[in-house]
Amino acid sequence: MGGIYDFDLHEGRFARRRESRTREFRTLSTPREIQAAHASLPRPGSPSFLAGRSDEATMRHVVDDIVPGLSGQGLSSRYYGFVTGGVLPLAEWADNVVSGLDQNVQVHLPEQSAATAVEDAALRMLVALLRLGDDDAWTGRTFTTGATGSNVLGLACGREAVLGTKLGDGDSVGELGLLGACAKAGVTQLQVLTSAAHSSLSKAASVVGFGRSAVKELRLSDEEPWRLDLAALETELQVPGTASVIALSAGEVNTGRFALSGVDEMRKVRELADKYGAWIHVDGAFGIFVRALEDKDEYKLLHKRVEGIELADSITVDGHKLLNVPYDCGMFLTRSHLTLQSVFTNPNAAYLASGSQDPIPSPLNIGLENSRRFRALPAYVVLLSEGRSGMAALIANMVALSRQVAAFLRDSEHYELLPDESADLDEVFMIVLFRAKDAALNEVLVEKINETRHMYVSGTRWKGQKAVRMAVSTWRVDVARDYEVVTSILTHVAEGKQFDIKSCPLKRSELSSQDPPKMFEQVL
Ligand SMILES: *Cc1c(COP(=O)(O)O)cnc(C)c1O
């Protein structure tokens, strides 16, 4: 822990980290390095297996063998796979404090630890950053392991609330179980009504007992599959014997588009939910951060798309994506802490009682885990240090690069911007979807781009054909430089030419060593 609280020491490290943003780190190691990492792992049956090693030899193994076989997602500004985010220097420092102090944030013990109060303060700042209205209205709020965890909480709360209303008499799924509750309430079908939801919603549906097949896609059209068909929604809500959760994608993963066009549709969904006794869950893992953008003309359309989200019953937010904190951080918000507690109460354990009348509940009664990491601290320091303007600038940077690349693709002879080339570029948030016009190139486009190792993208399918998605989600974005490199790579790939980072007009000093352990050393 030596020096972990030494500001002068860390100031230097933070400065190096921020400065490293101007340097080039490759997005992936070479296949040889990755194979070598695999080959270095302990083998059962070998004489050294579990024989123990000195700390130094163990560290050396990690630095020399494992680190070279890891991806550059934390260091490169152009790791655009999935939606991964990055780690702000201060968040990394806070994460080390968390590990060093190893707080078990499960019981609210205000006289013994401030950890639960810090969690609560972070969640209140988040509610304000995302302009979700009065933070006291989101009485059920907690940190989760990520958006999948939050989606599990969302569906679990939906199940509890919707069936609870049908049961009456204070009966609950938490007490009766799903089978008993459905039988008693006369419910024969549970359904999750959605459009182009993230795959984790199906996983959550399986975990909470709806079943994956309960997830019903109500897409408005093939042209705009992310949009929810409100007429179909009403039809499904009316089916006798059903209990429904409406799950809105606020940020579809292929396109970054939104399930609803704006607040009028959101009001309509709220009205339908109230009329038919359904729960509204918004999966805003990354898309809800639109609400952290400034009130400017260029974001007007995006703001419109997420207007009214505060009318939902529960919301998923991801921390380890756009908030740029290390992995193991998501948030869950609901207006109904009683519902959350009804599901997650950890009963009859006197030794875990907080014995406090404090309004902050014990995390173990409002989430999946009992013992749990102090995962709020990195989010707390990011929200505190960046503030509203810092977060707005961070996200704006991602939007700027995404829109510039989208414009390049739209105007390119080689590429087609998806989902709709004629759409307003103001619809672009931080995901860009595209494909090559040449069918043969399109088949291998992801591999060709990733082979350059200076830009990493994920493949997907769009309307039955392969497509490429580029998700810009790290604080390391440097709009001018990254635009230069990305468009150079895309042009080289389209023209069948070998890409060489040295051919980009970057300052030579920006090219760092290609040796991954050294990459880390330079930065850490
Ligand atoms: C990433 C993502 C998830 C899953 O989140 P994890 O943090 O990976 O568990 C769920 N929904 C959306 C919209 C996402 O982008």
The ligand as a Gaussian input file, in Angstrom:
#p B3LYP/6-31G(d) Opt

LIG

0 1
 C      -23.274000      -3.958000     -21.972000
 C      -24.736000      -3.975000     -21.909000
 C      -25.391000      -4.861000     -21.064000
 C      -24.649000      -5.882000     -20.255000
 O      -23.869000      -5.205000     -19.341000
 P      -22.656000      -5.828000     -18.557000
 O      -22.146000      -4.647000     -17.826000
 O      -21.716000      -6.343000     -19.606000
 O      -23.174000      -6.888000     -17.679000
 C      -26.765000      -4.774000     -20.991000
 N      -27.445000      -3.896000     -21.725000
 C      -26.846000      -3.041000     -22.567000
 C      -27.674000      -2.099000     -23.370000
 C      -25.463000      -3.048000     -22.693000
 O      -24.848000      -2.213000     -23.522000

